[in-house]
Amino acid sequence: MNARLLVALIWFPCAALAQGFAGLGSDAEGFALPKPDKGFDFPADHGAHPDYRIEWWYLTANLTGADGRDYGIQWTLFRSALRPGDPGIKDWSSPQIWMGNAGLTSPGRHFSAQRFARGGIGQAAVTVAPFGAHIDDWHMTANGPGIDSLEVAASSEDFAYRLQLSADGPLVPQGQDGYSVKSADGTASYYYSQPFYLVGGTLTLPDGDVQVTGQAWLDREWSSQPLSDDQTGWDWFSLHLEGGQKLMGFRLRQTDGTHYTSATWIEPDGSPTPYGDGHLSATPLATASVAGREVPVRWRLELPERGLDVEVSALNDGAWMDTVFPYWEGPIMITGTHSGRGYLEMTGYE
């Protein structure tokens, strides 16, 4: 048996491998479900929500090196509960499972790494005051109250990074006041972002250290069943536009060949305008052969209500996350009616 599949079956027995982490389309099985009009409670919602089956702390950054090259990094911590249960259990009987993914992309190289941990033994956790998230020595740690100022670090045999982040804009709710609908069936998650981080720090590559600056985007999302059974994967975009606006958009692919879409247009002051299914158009323009799969690496994105008609292209076509649940994740360049940089994540390509 493939070793990675064995790990998946041991650690994530409810995993739907085509959809990605933790069986996003399976039944909620006694866990809590998101409801409209809840609102967020900060700083508590920066922490874990063990009543819900899955959640993640997901950071991407578009960076420019002192060497003049473009780079991107990803840092993600996932929490999954095997069953509803006491989140305060402090031993191996804890139902909480943690997974960390880290990636670093340049125009010519892509690196990925992964960590696993069981809850209750101190190997991985998230705290609220002060905020901190870690798995082994990978960490996302606040330098003050809330999450406005963070240090983020990860390392592996091939790469490492340590970055300082400072937000110059507000937190942004996605969907309707943070209630993000994912299908016509009404499956949903709670979802907010901090898309206004300025970044500085160091990347460590096989040929040495590179000092970098840039922009970062943090997503926080939790649910128990965010996808429907007929959805096979997603294409998710985050755009930093040169005018200071931001755009989050996703396309969920369905078995009948149709798609469910959602988007949020974010003004430079952080004011969001959500757009439901059908407003955002995401059309693949070119594919590349990546890890034996044909994966779209150039797209046309259209949001007519905002006059947006752009092409996004991968900085590196081979930005494949070779992890237990493999997926494509990498920085993108934006041209057209708007220009800028961003990130693209694609799951479920077989």
Beta strands, then each sheet from edge to edge (+ up, - down):
strand 1: 54-65
strand 2: 70-81
strand 3: 96-105
strand 4: 110-118
strand 5: 124-127
strand 6: 132-135
strand 7: 138-142
strand 8: 149-155
strand 9: 160-167
strand 10: 172-173
strand 11: 179-181
strand 12: 188-205
strand 13: 208-223
strand 14: 231-241
strand 15: 246-254
strand 16: 259-266
strand 17: 272-275
strand 18: 281-290
strand 19: 293-303
strand 20: 308-314
strand 21: 320-321
strand 22: 327-336
strand 23: 340-346
sheet 1: 4+ 3- 2+ 1- 13+ 12- 9+ 8- 7+ 6- 5+
sheet 2: 4+ 3- 2+ 1- 13+ 12- 10+
sheet 3: 4+ 3- 2+ 1- 13+ 12- 11+
sheet 4: 17+ 16- 15+ 14- 23+ 22- 20+ 19- 18+
sheet 5: 17+ 16- 15+ 14- 23+ 22- 21+
end
